[in-house]
Amino acid sequence: METAVIYVIILGVISGATGQQVEVEPEVFSYPGQTVNLRCALINSAGNELTQVTWSYESKEGNRINIAVFHLNFDPSYPDSPVKGRVSFSPSPPNLNSPSIQIRDVRVTDEGNYICSIFTFPAGNRQGTTSLVILEEVGKVTVTASSTDLVEFSSVSLFCSSSGSSLSFLWLNGSSEVTASDRVQLTDGNTTLTIVSVTRYDQGPFRCHVFNAVSNGTSAPVNLSISFGPENIHLTKSPSQDYYVEGSDIILMCSAVSRPTALFNWFLNRVPLSDTGRELRLINIKEDQSGNYSCQAFNNKTMRNETSQPSVISVLTRVSNVIITASSTDLVEFSSVSLFCSSSGSSLSFLWLNGSSEVTASDRVQLTDGNTTLTIVSVTRYDQGPFRCHVFNAVSNDTSAPVNLSISFGPENIHLTKSPSQDYYVEGSDISLMCSAVSRPAALFNWFLNRVPLSDTGRELRLINIKEDQSGNYSCQAFNNKTMRNETSQPSVISVLKPIVNASVTSSTNQPVEGNAVNLTCEAAGSFFARKWMKDGADLIQTGRVLSFQSLKKTDSGNYSCNISNPLSSVAAEYIMVVNYGPENVQIKGPSTISLNQTLTLTCSAESTPTANYTWKLNETKILNNSAVLTKHITDLSDSGEYTCEAMNRITEKTSSAVHGLTVTQYLPGKQHGCLSAGAIAAIVITICFIAAGGAAGGYCIYKKNDRRDIQESQEGNDMQQRNKKDPLPHNTDDQEINTC
C-alpha cells in the first residue's frame, strides 16, 4: 500500500516544567486507502528515565481510547480499537525518544485526534496531540463557457466544476495564473471567471485547477475565438522607389491586422479600381499611371474597415541624347566662352562637370537657362576641361561626351637649374643649364651671359670643359609665340676655380735665433680663397700669406703648417722651425769639498739649442774642452779653487758660464788644530795666505810641503779615500800638514 504524503501545518510542542517537550505534527491530511505516519518525539529528555509511551485516539464525539502502548520492559501492545490491525509503532519496538506510529489503509472514520503520551521519571507524563483529517480526492474538473466565439470588447464567463471535498479553485491562462483586476472578476469561491471587454490577447487557453490538501486536478483547455480589426493597415510597393522608369513592373501589397482575414479594395487618386485582393500588379506601367494609390481593408465579422495612407507612384521617361556645343574651343587666357547643353527626357536637371568636379556659379562662372548654358568670363588655364553636361531625372541619367578647351597662356614661373648644382666648379668641368617655364604652347628659349645674348637656343645650355674666364651670371628667356609674351629667369652664378697645387712654406732665415725677427711665407698655385696657419695641430689666429715673428722665443719652435683652400680643393704645406737660443741657466753639479787622492767629478749643464760646447777652467786656467763632465784625480792641495764651466752656442754665438768653488783638505793624525809652531813650518816650500779684506781679524792659511817623493795617486789616494769615508776628519801624513787659524 502506498504511504500517504503528510502535510505538516504547524509544529506543535508541549513543554513541561523541566523543559521537556513532546514534538508532534498538529495536523496531518490524508485520503482513504493511504498509509499515514504520525510522528512523536521527546525533546530535552536528559536526566529523566523514559518508561512508557501510549498513543490514544479521540473521536469527534470526544471519546478517547488507547490504540498503541509500549513499556520499556514489555513488547508493544495494541488494544482493541477501530484501527487495530492497521496501527503499529514505526519502528517496532519504538525508540522511546521518538515513538512514532503508522496507520495503514486509512478510512474516513479514522478522522480525529491522536494523543502521544510519554511517561518519564521523575519528570512525569508529557504528551502531544495530532489531528488527522481524511479528505476526498479531486476529480472530474470541467470548464464551460458562456460563449467561445466573441467580438473584441464583448464579455464572457467561464464556469468550473469538480468532485471532492475541501476544494480550492485557481484559473490559468496558458501557464500564468489569472488574478482579479478591472476587467477580470472571480466569483462563487473562484468557480466563475468573468472577463469584461475581452481583447484579442484573452483567447486562452484557459484551464481550471482544483486542489485540496491531498490531491489536485486540472480541466481540459478552453480557447476563445475573438474577432478584431481591421487595423494597422500597411501598404508597400516593390521595388520601393520614389520614381519609376516608364515600362517598369510594380507590385503593391496591402496588409492589416484582422481576425478573420480582411477583404481588400484598391483606389487611384481616391477613385475605386476594379482590382481586389491584397496584391495589385502594375505591369509595363506608363507615365499617365502616376498617382496616389491606396487600399481599404474590410472585416465581415466585426463589420469594420480601414483605409491605408496613399503611396505615390511617379513614372518618368529616361534621359537620352545629351549633347554639348561650344562658342569656341581655341582660346587665349582671359578671353570668354559659352557652352550649351541639350537632352531628351522628362523632369530633367542639368549639372556641369569640369573633370570630376562640379561647376558652380561664381564671379567668373554663369549658369543660365535652367543650367543648360555655362558661360566662363575671363577663362584661365585651369578652365581647359574636359567639360561634360550631366543630365538626370529621378529614374535615369546620362552624360555628354567631353569637350576640351585649348587655352594658351604664359610663359611664367620661369626656372633655371644647373647640373651638377654647386656653388663652385673646377676648371675643366662639364655643366648643364636647364631652363623651364609654364607655357602653352611650349616656350622658345634664348640664353644670356652677364646680360649679353649668346648664340645658344633651346631649353638646355651645355658648358663643356669650362674655363675660369667663363664664370659669370647666366640667364634664360622664354617666349610664347601664341600669347606674344616673354619672361626672363633670375641669373644663375657659375664660378669656375683652378685647383690648388704646389703649396710650400719658406722661412726668411735658415737659422732662426731667439730674439730675431723671422717670416714664414705660404705660397701655392691655383685659385684660392683662404689660408689657415697651425702650430703643432692647433689653430693660429693669423690667416695671411706671411706669418711674422718680430722677436722669436724659444717656445716658438714647432711644426708649422699652412692650409690653403678654395671651395673645391685644399692643400697643406709644413715647416718645422727650430729656434736656436742659449746657452742659459748654466749649472755645475759636484762636491764643494774633497780630500786628497779622491776623484773629482763635476757635471755642467745649460739650456741651449743646439747643444752647447763646454770649456772648463781652474782659477782662470783652461783645463778641458768640449766636455760637459770634468773628471780629475785630486793629487795636490793646489787643486782647490774656482772651477769655471763656460758654455757656448755655435749658432747664437753666445756664451754663459758658472763657477763652482772646491776646497781640497788634508789633516795630520794626532795633531791639535790651531796655529803652527816655527819648527812645524821649516820645510814649507810654498806659502799661500788669504787674508780677508777690510781689516778682518780672522782668515785662513794653507801650507803645502813637498819632499822628494811624489804622492802616489793610484794607490795611496785610493787608500786615503777609503779612510776618509770611515773617519770624520782626514789623517795627516809625514809629508804634509794642514792647519787653520
Beta strands, then each sheet from edge to edge (+ up, - down):
strand 1: 12-15
strand 2: 21-24
strand 3: 27-30
strand 4: 36-38
strand 5: 40-43
strand 6: 49-58
strand 7: 64-71
strand 8: 87-89
strand 9: 101-103
strand 10: 112-121
strand 11: 124-134
strand 12: 139-145
strand 13: 149-151
strand 14: 156-163
strand 15: 168-173
strand 16: 176-177
strand 17: 184-187
strand 18: 192-195
strand 19: 206-211
strand 20: 216-218
strand 21: 225-238
strand 22: 244-245
strand 23: 250-259
strand 24: 263-268
strand 25: 271-276
strand 26: 279-282
strand 27: 291-299
strand 28: 304-307
strand 29: 311-313
strand 30: 315-316
strand 31: 320-326
strand 32: 330-332
strand 33: 337-344
strand 34: 349-354
strand 35: 357-358
strand 36: 365-368
strand 37: 373-376
strand 38: 387-392
strand 39: 397-399
strand 40: 406-419
strand 41: 425-426
strand 42: 431-440
strand 43: 444-449
strand 44: 452-457
strand 45: 460-463
strand 46: 472-480
strand 47: 485-488
strand 48: 492-494
strand 49: 496-497
strand 50: 501-507
strand 51: 518-525
strand 52: 530-535
strand 53: 538-539
strand 54: 546-549
strand 55: 558-565
strand 56: 570-577
strand 57: 581-589
strand 58: 593-595
strand 59: 599-609
strand 60: 613-618
strand 61: 621-625
strand 62: 629-633
strand 63: 641-649
strand 64: 654-665
strand 65: 686-691
strand 66: 699-704
sheet 1: 1+ 2- 5+
sheet 2: 3+ 11+ 10- 6+ 7-
sheet 3: 4+ 9- 8+
sheet 4: 12+ 14- 18+ 17-
sheet 5: 13+ 21+ 23- 26+
sheet 6: 16+ 15- 19+ 20-
sheet 7: 22+ 30+
sheet 8: 25+ 24- 27+ 28-
sheet 9: 25+ 24- 27+ 29-
sheet 10: 31+ 33- 37+ 36-
sheet 11: 32+ 40+ 42- 45+
sheet 12: 35+ 34- 38+ 39-
sheet 13: 41+ 49+
sheet 14: 44+ 43- 46+ 47-
sheet 15: 44+ 43- 46+ 48-
sheet 16: 50+ 51- 54+
sheet 17: 53+ 52- 55+ 56-
sheet 18: 57+ 59- 62+
sheet 19: 58+ 64+ 63- 60+ 61-
sheet 20: 65+ 66-
end
